[in-house]
Amino acid sequence: MVQDKRLILLVTESNPQSQLFADYLRQQLGCSVSITAPGTAWKPRDTNDVLVLLDVDHMADTTMQAWQSRAAERPHTSLAAFNLRDEDHGVETLSCMHLQGIFYRDDPLPLICKGLSTLLEGHLWMSRSLMGRMLEFYRQHQINAYRPACGLTQRELEIIGLLGSGASNMEIADRLFVSEHTVKSHLYNIFKKIDVHNRLQAVNWARQNLGAPPPLTTRRANGE
């Protein structure tokens, strides 16, 4: 029998409950299931397909963005989230993350297995109502794209996009080949134009008006 090289990577705290969940998935799906802590550096094994399943109960937004960036750098990798409270939480999460699947806290285990199998086959897994709400979200975003974004310049739009991806001032400066002082000056002007007072408010404004930020990828040392 050919060994199934697919891997489900549970990004959550390791405890008896998560271990039982992993054992159940192994038995039902017949593929490898590993658990790793949210803050652990991911070292993927030699597998054909990897499904990264993020536990939103144990992850900050910046940590989820970091996992999104890691998944984007690896071929044949899908990203999904579980333990979401409800559909509103799903819309909020999808507005700032590029996810292929959404699972709620009250989803029964057989339904979760069905969804994971669908994701491993390369398809999306989310309810029709959630997909409908996200289509409306992106339709509204497309409409907003044709409107002036509060007078923001192209460089300011680039900076607020990187800000939404979880980048620090130093990382933004490195990405745009400017000084950190220049980034701070741009952020001051951005906050004033969109009438916010801190980074979190600016990120929330960007998500509502500009859509989901792109994954933050790390530039190579040689500048590529």
C-alpha positions in Angstrom: 0.0 0.0 0.0 1.3 3.4 -0.9 1.9 5.6 2.1 -0.3 8.7 2.3 2.2 11.6 2.4 -0.4 14.3 3.1 0.1 16.2 6.4 -2.4 18.1 8.6 -0.4 20.5 10.8 -2.4 21.6 13.8 -1.1 24.9 15.0 -2.3 25.0 18.6 -1.2 24.4 22.2 -0.3 20.8 22.9 -2.6 19.4 25.6 -4.6 16.2 26.1 -7.6 17.6 24.2 -5.6 18.6 21.1 -3.8 15.2 21.2 -7.2 13.4 21.2 -8.3 15.6 18.3 -5.1 14.7 16.4 -5.5 11.0 17.0 -9.1 11.1 15.8 -8.1 12.8 12.6 -5.4 10.3 11.9 -7.8 7.4 12.3 -10.6 9.0 10.2 -8.5 10.5 7.4 -5.6 8.1 7.2 -2.9 10.8 6.9 -0.2 12.2 9.2 -1.3 14.8 11.8 1.2 16.8 13.7 0.8 19.5 16.5 3.0 22.5 16.7 2.8 25.5 19.0 1.8 28.9 17.3 5.2 30.5 18.1 7.3 27.5 16.8 9.3 27.9 13.6 7.8 25.6 11.0 10.2 23.1 9.4 8.0 21.2 6.8 8.8 17.6 6.1 8.9 15.9 2.7 5.1 15.7 2.1 3.1 16.1 -1.1 0.4 18.3 0.5 0.2 20.2 3.7 -2.9 21.6 5.3 -2.1 24.1 8.1 -5.0 24.3 10.5 -4.8 27.4 12.8 -6.5 27.4 16.2 -7.8 31.0 16.5 -8.3 30.5 20.2 -4.5 30.5 20.8 -3.3 32.9 18.1 -2.9 36.7 17.9 -3.6 38.4 14.5 0.2 39.0 14.0 0.9 35.3 14.6 -1.8 34.2 12.1 -0.3 36.6 9.5 3.1 35.1 10.1 1.7 31.6 9.4 0.0 32.9 6.3 3.4 34.2 5.0 5.0 30.8 5.7 2.3 28.9 3.9 2.5 31.3 0.9 6.2 30.4 0.5 5.6 26.7 0.3 4.0 24.9 -2.7 1.0 22.6 -2.2 0.1 24.2 1.1 -3.4 25.1 2.2 -4.4 27.3 5.1 -7.5 27.0 7.2 -8.7 28.1 10.7 -10.8 26.4 13.3 -12.5 27.3 16.6 -14.1 30.4 15.2 -17.1 31.7 17.2 -19.6 32.2 14.5 -20.1 33.4 10.9 -19.4 37.0 11.9 -16.1 35.9 13.2 -15.5 34.1 10.0 -16.1 37.2 7.9 -13.8 39.2 10.2 -11.1 36.6 9.8 -11.4 36.1 6.1 -11.3 39.9 5.6 -7.6 39.9 6.7 -6.5 36.3 5.9 -6.2 34.2 2.8 -7.9 31.0 4.0 -9.2 28.0 2.1 -11.4 26.7 5.0 -13.3 27.8 8.0 -14.4 25.6 10.9 -16.6 26.7 13.9 -16.4 25.7 17.6 -19.7 23.9 17.4 -18.9 21.9 14.2 -19.3 18.2 14.9 -16.2 16.0 14.4 -17.6 14.1 11.3 -18.3 17.5 9.6 -14.8 18.7 10.4 -13.3 15.5 8.9 -15.4 15.9 5.7 -14.2 19.5 5.4 -10.5 18.6 5.9 -10.8 15.9 3.2 -12.3 18.5 0.9 -9.4 20.9 1.6 -6.8 18.2 1.1 -8.3 17.6 -2.3 -7.7 21.2 -3.2 -11.2 22.6 -2.8 -12.6 25.4 -0.5 -14.6 24.6 2.6 -17.0 27.2 3.9 -20.7 27.7 4.1 -22.7 29.2 1.2 -23.9 32.0 3.4 -20.3 32.9 4.4 -19.1 32.8 0.8 -22.1 35.1 -0.1 -21.1 37.6 2.6 -17.4 37.5 1.4 -18.5 38.1 -2.2 -20.4 41.1 -1.0 -17.4 42.3 1.0 -15.1 42.1 -2.0 -17.7 43.7 -4.3 -17.8 46.6 -1.9 -14.1 46.7 -1.8 -14.0 46.8 -5.6 -16.3 49.8 -5.5 -14.2 51.5 -2.9 -11.1 50.9 -5.1 -12.4 53.4 -7.6 -12.8 56.1 -4.9 -10.0 58.3 -3.6 -8.6 56.6 -0.5 -8.8 59.7 1.8 -6.1 61.4 -0.3 -3.5 58.8 0.5 -0.5 58.8 -1.9 0.6 55.6 -3.6 3.6 55.3 -1.1 1.2 55.8 1.8 -1.0 53.0 0.4 2.0 50.8 0.2 2.9 51.5 3.8 -0.5 51.0 5.2 -0.7 47.7 3.3 2.5 46.5 4.8 1.3 47.7 8.2 -1.7 45.5 7.8 0.5 42.5 7.0 2.1 42.8 10.4 5.3 44.5 9.4 7.3 46.7 11.8 8.6 50.1 11.0 12.0 48.7 10.4 10.6 45.9 8.1 8.6 48.5 6.1 11.7 50.7 5.7 13.8 47.7 4.5 11.1 46.7 2.1 10.7 50.2 0.6 14.4 51.1 0.7 13.8 54.2 2.9 14.8 55.2 6.4 12.8 54.3 9.5 12.4 58.0 10.1 10.7 58.4 6.7 8.3 55.5 7.5 7.4 57.3 10.8 6.7 60.5 9.0 4.5 58.7 6.5 2.6 57.0 9.3 2.0 60.3 11.0 0.5 61.7 7.7 -1.5 58.5 7.2 -3.0 58.6 10.7 -3.9 62.3 10.2 -5.6 61.7 6.8 -7.7 58.7 7.9 -8.4 60.1 11.4 -6.9 57.3 13.5 -4.6 57.5 16.5 -2.6 54.2 16.5 -1.5 51.3 14.4 -4.4 49.0 15.3 -6.9 51.6 14.2 -5.0 52.1 11.0 -5.0 48.4 10.3 -8.7 48.1 10.9 -9.4 51.1 8.7 -7.3 49.5 5.9 -9.2 46.2 6.2 -12.5 47.9 5.9 -11.6 50.2 3.1 -8.7 48.5 1.2 -9.4 44.8 1.6 -7.2 42.0 2.9 -3.4 42.8 3.0 -1.1 40.6 1.0 1.0 38.0 2.8 4.2 39.5 4.3 7.1 37.6 2.7 10.8 38.0 3.7 13.2 39.5 1.3 16.4 37.5 0.6 19.7 38.8 1.8 20.8 39.6 -1.7 17.7 41.9 -2.2 15.7 39.6 -4.4 
